[in-house]
Amino acid sequence: MSPISEIVSRVRGGTTTAERIAGEALDRIARIEPRIEAFLALDRERVLAEARLVDARVERGEELPLAGVLVGIKDNMTAEGYPATCGSRILERFAPGYDATAVARR
């Protein structure tokens, strides 16, 4: 995996795309996730769709300081449609209908 500054530089400079970076990361996660079990939920298509939106914004010339950088959200922060268990079995079925402020500010 490349350093953040390199990812941003490559995406903003047009030598790669956020979608490609996301695809490579998702492929790596698919290979190692069964061993480490780091994610409660992962939606490949949603991640790639978000990456395509980033690419479109970069093409329009928007200044995106973290263009192409992927972020995993812990389950103690709400992200619409994803579990937010806070590590508790009591909340294992809780799926929030909203994003936390820190998640929404992407």
BELDAKA-V274550 format. One record per residue. RES is the residue in three letters. OMEGA is omega as a letter, one per 40 degrees, with the letter a starting at -180 (none if undefined). Layout:
BEGIN
res:RES omega:OMEGA
res:RES omega:OMEGA
END
This chain:
BEGIN
res:MET omega:a
res:SER omega:i
res:PRO omega:a
res:ILE omega:a
res:SER omega:i
res:GLU omega:i
res:ILE omega:a
res:VAL omega:a
res:SER omega:a
res:ARG omega:i
res:VAL omega:a
res:ARG omega:i
res:GLY omega:i
res:GLY omega:i
res:THR omega:i
res:THR omega:i
res:THR omega:i
res:ALA omega:i
res:GLU omega:i
res:ARG omega:i
res:ILE omega:a
res:ALA omega:i
res:GLY omega:i
res:GLU omega:i
res:ALA omega:i
res:LEU omega:i
res:ASP omega:i
res:ARG omega:i
res:ILE omega:a
res:ALA omega:a
res:ARG omega:a
res:ILE omega:a
res:GLU omega:i
res:PRO omega:i
res:ARG omega:a
res:ILE omega:i
res:GLU omega:a
res:ALA omega:a
res:PHE omega:i
res:LEU omega:a
res:ALA omega:i
res:LEU omega:a
res:ASP omega:a
res:ARG omega:a
res:GLU omega:i
res:ARG omega:i
res:VAL omega:a
res:LEU omega:i
res:ALA omega:i
res:GLU omega:i
res:ALA omega:i
res:ARG omega:i
res:LEU omega:i
res:VAL omega:i
res:ASP omega:i
res:ALA omega:i
res:ARG omega:i
res:VAL omega:i
res:GLU omega:i
res:ARG omega:i
res:GLY omega:i
res:GLU omega:i
res:GLU omega:i
res:LEU omega:a
res:PRO omega:a
res:LEU omega:a
res:ALA omega:i
res:GLY omega:a
res:VAL omega:i
res:LEU omega:i
res:VAL omega:i
res:GLY omega:a
res:ILE omega:i
res:LYS omega:a
res:ASP omega:i
res:ASN omega:i
res:MET omega:a
res:THR omega:i
res:ALA omega:a
res:GLU omega:i
res:GLY omega:i
res:TYR omega:i
res:PRO omega:i
res:ALA omega:a
res:THR omega:a
res:CYS omega:i
res:GLY omega:a
res:SER omega:i
res:ARG omega:i
res:ILE omega:a
res:LEU omega:a
res:GLU omega:i
res:ARG omega:a
res:PHE omega:i
res:ALA omega:a
res:PRO omega:i
res:GLY omega:a
res:TYR omega:i
res:ASP omega:i
res:ALA omega:a
res:THR omega:a
res:ALA omega:i
res:VAL omega:a
res:ALA omega:a
res:ARG omega:a
res:ARG omega:none
END
